[in-house]
Amino acid sequence: MSHKLLQRDPICGLVALTLFILTIPLSNWVIMNVGLVCPPEGPCLIPVWPGLYAPSAVMIAGAALVLRNGVQAFLGPWYSLLAVAVGTALSAFFAAPSLVLASAAAFCFSELADFTVYTPMRKRFPAFSVVLAGLAGSVVDSAIFLSLAFGSIEFITGQVLGKFWMALLAGIVIRYLRPRFVQNPKF
């Protein structure tokens, strides 16, 4: 039996690509407009752990990292890299003027970090590769975005944790579903 989650599948790939692209304008809007706390000089914040807050688009950014992995799994690495390039341009286009550089740089370098970790691991350890790549991408994204956008990495722990929740959720789903698609899963 073949493993559909590791084979090229244009329909699933296009769905992942569409959702990946949609995360870009959504996260740029959410960070300045949605949250439990929205100070006028900074990003809106949401809780990611008791007593720990992060900019509100953190979960959407985490989903983008996972969706890029989906684009790569279903369409291939070149489509994934093309999606990163298009996503970087869209990130700059949709960002608030004060966040253009931070948004584009964080998006580009975090997705490339995710790609670098995910690619060599994806066939052998699909669930773990999504979690580990998501963690790498979230650290890079958080450090770049927070330092360029707000001149501080004050919320880096919350940022990394919030994005990690999305990668962990995806890893759990893959780990749970994979045995149903593969005769002898190796993880």
Buried (B, 14 or more C-beta within 10 A) or exposed (E): EEBBBBEEBEEBBBBBBEBBBBBBBBBBBBBBEBBEEBEEEBBBBBBBEEEEBBBBBBBBBBBBBBBBBBBBBBBEBEBBBBBBEBBBBBBBEBBBEEBBBBBBBBBBBBBBBBBEBBBEBBEEBBBBBBBBBBBBBBBBBBBBBBBBBBEEBEBBBBBBBBBBBBBBBBBEEBBEBBEEBBEEEEE
